[in-house]
């Protein structure tokens, strides 16, 4: 029904109007605003046939309902999504290097990636768990406002969104000082994962942030299996936060168990050293070679990114920027990678990867020019 109604309108849309049809990533309120603009444009157009149709209030309502339903059900123009799983956070980020005053932001690495992808014009869906308190409601509203689909996110009344206190150094580097987690045992359960979420996706991205908990680890393993069964591209950001783990060994072994089953792995230089025990990047790359990771990305901040495809290693630089806050830069970089993979597909050669990484480096660098993580994520119009 939805497609038939949409097709009924399509012949009367010119090129400028067609841009409004690709509105999958918008919230329902934004859809209403967009459609109101479309209606006004058409009502005052010279096309008498279209004008007559748009004067029908009931018909416009039906059209609006169909678009919203199609967006919600994920069938708008057959669009696939980038599916992300993880833990939503509230970041308490220091205002300066004195670390005495803080500004609150919605965050968490996987939230940042999902929002980052959406801001770059790619439909994103997020699997997480929140509660029914004011903080949880605020987190969900802000994520949805960014156009991220929460249709597969779980809501448990007792759940409280985790928090992290982020300190800044004199060089504007962030330090994850402490974590606040009142309900660590309330997680997305393996049985909460819905097949439809994976059927609607082309890329699945996850990180290690929740793997310290046995239930979340089981959920992650099942999610990876569901993604592989459907041929989704698997992206994994190590994103190690040792303060959430009971031991370094447990952290290292758990993360290591995923390296051989994904298509892309992103680590920082420090994470590479931690996982391998290496003293140099070259040694660390060599020690990870046994996992046969199709593409390994080692980020090095202002020095750019090292890419590894099989036995081939290459460096992609980044243009310097005036750094304000590095919080979320890695997440912005990851969003850039996923955006390019979604738009262009997986490169077949080194040059293709260089172009994708160069784009992601730019996105990551732009994120450091503003304070905060989610608030600093670039939009496609910023480029």
C-alpha positions in Angstrom: 0.0 0.0 0.0 2.7 2.5 1.0 4.7 2.0 -2.2 1.6 2.4 -4.3 0.7 5.7 -2.7 4.3 6.9 -3.1 4.4 5.8 -6.8 1.1 7.7 -7.3 2.9 10.9 -6.4 6.3 10.3 -8.0 5.4 11.3 -11.6 4.6 14.8 -10.5 7.9 15.4 -8.6 10.6 17.2 -10.5 14.3 16.8 -9.8 14.4 19.3 -6.9 11.5 17.5 -5.2 13.0 14.0 -5.5 15.6 14.9 -2.9 12.9 14.9 -0.3 12.0 11.3 -1.0 15.2 10.0 0.5 14.2 10.9 4.0 14.8 7.6 5.8 17.2 9.0 8.3 14.8 11.8 9.4 12.7 11.8 12.5 8.9 11.7 12.2 8.8 15.4 13.1 11.3 16.2 10.4 9.3 14.2 7.9 6.3 16.3 8.7 8.2 19.5 8.1 9.7 18.2 4.9 6.3 17.1 3.6 4.8 20.4 4.5 7.4 22.1 2.4 6.7 19.7 -0.5 3.0 20.4 -0.2 3.4 24.2 -0.2 5.8 24.0 -3.2 3.3 21.9 -5.1 0.2 23.8 -4.1 1.8 27.0 -5.4 3.2 25.3 -8.5 1.9 25.9 -12.0 0.9 22.2 -12.4 -2.8 22.4 -12.0 -3.3 18.7 -11.8 -0.8 18.4 -8.9 -2.3 21.4 -7.2 -5.8 19.9 -7.3 -4.5 16.7 -5.7 -2.6 18.5 -3.0 -5.6 20.6 -2.0 -7.1 17.4 -0.6 -6.3 17.5 3.1 -7.1 13.9 3.6 -4.9 12.8 0.7 -1.9 14.7 2.1 -2.5 13.0 5.5 -2.5 9.6 3.9 0.7 10.4 2.0 2.3 11.6 5.3 1.2 8.5 7.1 2.6 6.3 4.4 6.0 8.0 4.4 6.3 7.7 8.2 5.3 4.1 8.2 7.7 3.3 5.3 10.5 5.0 7.2 9.7 3.1 10.4 9.5 -0.2 8.6 12.6 0.3 6.7 11.1 -0.1 3.2 11.6 3.4 1.9 13.2 2.9 -1.5 14.6 -0.4 -0.3 17.3 1.3 1.8 19.6 -0.8 3.9 21.1 0.5 7.2 24.3 0.6 9.1 23.4 -1.4 12.2 25.3 -0.6 15.4 25.2 -2.4 18.8 26.5 -1.0 22.1 26.0 0.9 25.3 24.6 4.5 25.4 26.4 6.8 27.8 26.3 10.2 29.4 29.7 11.9 29.1 30.8 14.3 31.7 33.5 16.1 29.8 35.9 18.5 31.6 35.7 22.1 30.3 39.5 22.5 30.4 42.7 20.9 31.7 41.9 21.9 35.4 39.2 19.2 35.3 37.1 21.1 37.8 34.0 21.9 35.8 32.2 19.6 33.4 29.7 19.7 30.5 27.2 16.9 30.0 26.9 15.2 26.6 25.1 12.1 25.3 27.8 9.8 24.1 29.4 6.4 24.2 31.5 5.1 21.3 28.8 3.2 19.5 26.3 6.0 20.0 28.8 8.4 18.4 29.4 6.1 15.5 25.7 5.6 14.8 25.0 9.4 15.0 28.1 10.1 13.0 27.0 7.8 10.2 23.5 9.4 10.2 25.0 12.9 10.1 27.0 11.9 7.1 23.8 11.0 5.2 23.7 7.2 5.8 20.7 5.5 7.5 21.7 4.0 10.9 20.0 1.8 13.4 21.1 1.4 17.0 20.6 -1.6 19.4 21.0 -0.8 23.0 19.1 -0.8 26.3 17.8 2.2 28.3 15.4 2.8 31.2 12.3 4.9 31.7 13.8 7.7 33.8 14.4 11.2 32.6 18.0 10.6 31.6 17.1 7.6 29.5 14.3 9.5 27.8 16.6 12.4 27.1 19.2 10.1 25.6 16.7 8.4 23.4 15.2 11.7 22.2 18.6 13.1 21.3 19.7 9.9 19.4 16.4 9.8 17.5 16.6 13.6 16.8 19.8 12.7 14.9 17.8 10.4 12.7 19.1 7.2 14.2 16.5 4.4 14.2 15.8 3.0 17.7 13.1 0.5 16.6 15.3 -2.4 17.9 16.5 -0.8 21.1 15.3 -2.3 24.3 13.7 -0.5 27.1 13.8 -1.8 30.7 12.2 0.5 33.4 14.9 -0.2 36.0 17.9 0.5 33.6 20.0 3.5 34.2 22.2 4.9 31.4 25.9 4.6 32.2 28.1 7.6 32.7 31.8 8.4 32.2 33.9 11.2 33.6 36.3 12.5 31.0 39.4 14.6 32.0 41.5 16.7 29.6 45.3 17.0 29.6 47.1 20.3 28.8 47.4 18.9 25.2 43.7 18.5 25.0 43.9 14.7 25.1 41.1 13.0 26.9 41.5 10.6 29.8 38.6 8.4 30.9 38.8 9.1 34.6 36.0 7.0 36.0 32.7 5.2 35.1 29.3 5.3 36.6 27.1 2.2 36.1 24.2 1.7 38.5 22.7 -1.2 36.6 25.5 -3.2 35.0 23.5 -6.4 34.9 20.7 -5.0 32.8 21.9 -5.7 29.2 20.6 -6.5 25.8 19.9 -10.2 26.0 20.8 -12.6 23.1 17.1 -13.3 22.7 16.4 -9.6 22.4 18.1 -9.5 19.0 15.6 -9.3 16.2 16.2 -10.9 12.8 14.6 -7.9 11.1 17.3 -5.6 12.4 19.9 -7.6 10.5 17.8 -8.2 7.5 17.5 -4.5 7.0 21.3 -3.9 7.4 24.3 -4.1 5.0 26.9 -3.3 7.7 27.2 -4.3 11.3 29.4 -2.4 13.6 30.3 -3.1 17.3 33.0 -2.4 19.9 34.3 -4.0 23.0 32.7 -1.6 25.4 30.1 -4.0 26.8 32.0 -7.2 26.5 33.2 -7.1 30.1 29.8 -8.4 31.0 29.0 -12.0 30.3 25.5 -11.4 29.0 26.6 -8.6 26.7 29.4 -10.8 25.5 26.9 -13.6 24.6 24.7 -11.0 22.9 27.7 -9.7 20.9 28.7 -13.2 19.7 25.1 -14.0 18.6 24.9 -10.6 16.8 28.1 -11.4 14.9 26.7 -14.8 14.0 23.4 -13.3 12.8 25.3 -10.7 10.7 27.6 -13.3 9.1 24.7 -15.5 8.2 23.3 -12.6 6.2 26.5 -11.6 4.6 26.8 -8.3 6.4 30.1 -6.4 6.4 31.5 -6.7 10.0 33.3 -3.7 11.5 34.9 -3.9 14.9 36.5 -1.1 16.9 38.6 -2.4 19.8 37.9 0.7 21.8 39.6 -0.7 25.0 38.5 0.8 28.3 40.4 -1.3 30.9 38.7 0.2 33.9 35.6 -1.7 32.9 37.3 -5.1 32.9 38.3 -7.4 35.8 41.7 -8.1 34.3 43.9 -7.2 31.4 44.2 -10.9 30.4 40.4 -11.2 30.1 40.1 -8.1 28.1 43.0 -9.1 25.7 41.7 -12.6 25.2 38.0 -11.5 24.7 38.9 -8.9 22.1 41.3 -11.3 20.4 38.6 -13.9 19.9 36.8 -11.6 17.5 39.7 -10.6 15.3 39.5 -13.6 13.0 35.8 -13.3 12.3 35.3 -9.7 11.2 36.1 -7.8 8.0 37.6 -4.7 9.5 39.4 -4.0 12.8 40.2 -0.5 14.0 42.7 0.0 16.9 44.8 2.9 18.2 48.6 2.5 18.5 48.2 2.0 22.2 45.6 -0.7 21.8 47.8 -2.4 19.3 50.6 -2.5 21.8 48.3 -3.8 24.5 46.8 -6.6 22.4 50.1 -7.8 21.1 52.7 -6.9 23.7 54.7 -5.3 20.9 57.0 -2.3 21.3 56.5 -0.9 17.8 53.7 -0.6 15.4 55.5 -2.8 12.8 55.9 -5.6 15.4 52.3 -5.3 16.5 51.1 -5.6 12.9 53.2 -8.6 12.4 51.9 -10.3 15.5 48.3 -9.8 14.4 49.0 -11.2 10.9 47.9 -14.7 12.1 44.3 -13.5 12.4 44.1 -12.8 8.7 42.1 -9.6 9.2 41.0 -8.4 5.7 41.7 -4.7 6.7 43.4 -3.5 9.8 43.3 0.3 10.6 45.8 1.6 13.2 45.0 5.2 14.1 47.8 7.5 15.2 46.0 10.9 15.9 47.6 13.8 14.2 50.0 11.5 12.3 47.1 9.9 10.4 46.3 6.2 10.0 48.2 3.1 9.0 46.3 0.6 6.9 47.1 -3.1 6.5 45.8 -5.3 3.8 47.4 -8.7 4.0 51.1 -8.2 3.9 50.8 -4.7 2.5 51.1 -1.7 4.9 50.6 1.9 3.9 50.2 5.3 5.7 47.5 7.9 5.1 48.2 11.4 6.5 45.8 14.0 7.8 45.7 17.7 7.4 46.5 19.6 10.6 43.7 21.4 12.5 43.4 23.5 15.7 42.6 20.9 18.3 40.1 21.8 21.0 39.0 18.3 22.3 40.0 14.8 21.0 37.0 13.2 22.6 35.1 11.1 20.0 37.7 11.7 17.2 38.1 7.9 16.8 34.4 7.5 16.6 34.1 10.2 14.0 36.8 8.5 12.0 35.0 5.2 12.2 31.7 6.9 11.1 33.6 8.2 8.1 34.9 4.7 7.2 31.4 3.2 7.4 29.9 6.0 5.4 32.3 5.5 2.6 31.9 1.7 2.7 28.1 2.1 2.6 28.2 4.5 -0.3 31.1 3.0 -2.4 31.3 -0.6 -1.3 34.5 -2.5 -0.2 37.5 -1.4 -2.2 39.3 -3.9 -4.3 42.7 -2.3 -4.1 45.0 -0.2 -1.9 44.1 3.0 -3.7 40.5 2.6 -2.9 41.2 2.1 0.8 43.5 5.1 0.8 40.7 7.3 -0.5 38.3 6.0 2.2 40.8 6.4 5.0 41.7 9.9 3.8 38.0 10.9 4.0 37.7 9.3 7.5 40.9 11.1 8.7 39.3 14.4 7.7 36.1 13.5 9.6 38.1 12.6 12.7 40.2 15.7 12.5 37.1 18.0 12.2 35.6 16.3 15.3 38.6 17.6 17.3 37.9 21.2 16.5 34.9 21.4 18.8 34.3 20.3 22.4 32.5 17.1 23.2 32.0 13.9 21.2 28.5 13.7 19.8 28.2 17.4 19.6 31.4 17.7 17.6 30.6 15.1 15.0 30.7 16.6 11.5 27.7 16.7 9.2 27.9 16.1 5.5 27.3 19.8 4.9 30.4 20.7 6.9 32.7 19.1 4.3 
